[in-house]
């Protein structure tokens, strides 16, 4: 009897979508910070910490499993964490972010396709 991989597929899909949502939100914190949308550095730090915590929790689900798009997720996280260290918006950062995000999506699709 063949195993029904549907529940595993759906769980992985949910995990990957949650991670993408969290990374998008965390990157937006920098976008707002670079535009001066926060009242001050404390407000920006609070937003960063909140977003970081959500992204790290979403990544932990991917990292724990150790299969699928782990390396691509780590690269995307490294890009975002680099963004946090920059006082001003680096040239080309959004193109870089989008490329790493696309690489994660492609790897996630490939892994989902294996189910």
N, C-alpha and C positions, 0 to 999 in steps of 0.2 A: 504494500500500500504506500502510495506517495505521500509525503508530508505536505501539509498545507502551510506554505510560507507566508500567507497573507498577514497574520498577526505580527510577524517579525518585520515584514516589509513596512507595515503601517507604523510600527514603533520606531523604526529607523527613520522613516520619512518625517515623523513628528519631531524626533530628536534633531534632525538636520535643519528642519524649518525653524525650530526654536533657536538654534544656534545662529542661523542667518538673521533672524529678527533681532536677537541680542547684539550681534556685531553691528548691524545697521544702526541700532539705537546708540551704541557706544561711540561709533564714529561720528554720529550727529552731535554728540556732546562737544567734540572738538570743533566741528563746524560752527556751532553756536559760540563757543569760547573765542574762536578766532575773529568772530564778527562783533564781539563785545556784548553779546546778549545777556550775559550774567552780570549781576549787580557788583560782584567782586570776586576775588580769588577763592574765598571760602565757599561761595555758592557754586562756583565752577568745580571746585574740588569735591563738594558733596555730590554733584551730578555725576562726576567722573567715577567716584567710589560706588555709587549706586549702579551705574551702568556696568562697571567692571565686575561687580559681584554677580550680576545677572549673566553676563557673558561667560564668566568663569564657571558658573554653575552649569550652564548649557554645554560648555566645552567638556566638563568633567564626564558627562554622559558619553561623549564620543571617545574621550581618552580612556575611560574605564574599559570599554569594549576592546579597544586596541586594533580594530579592523576598520576598513573603509577609509574615509577621507581624513585620517588623523593628521598626517603631515600637512595637508592643505589647510586644515583648521589651525594648526600651529603657526603656519606662515601668515595667515590672515590675522591672527591674534598679535603676532609680532609687529605687523604693519600698524595696527591700531595702537599698540603700546608705544611705538615710535612716535605716532601722532601726538600722544599725550605729552611727550617730552619737548615738543616744539612750541615755542612761544608764538610764532607766526605760521601761517599756512604755507607749507613747503610747495614749491612749484611742482606740478604734476602728481601731487599726492592722491588726488581723487581718481586719476587714471590708474595709478598703482593699486589703490584700494580695490577698485572695480575689477582689475585683472586678477588679483588674489581671490576676490569673492567669486569670480567666474570660474577660476580653477577649482575652488571648493565645490561649487555647484556641479561642475562636470564630473569630479571624482565621486560626489554623492550620488549622482544619477547612475554612474557606472556601477557603484556598489549596490544601489537599489535594483538595478537591472539584473544583478546576479541572483536575485531571489526568485 
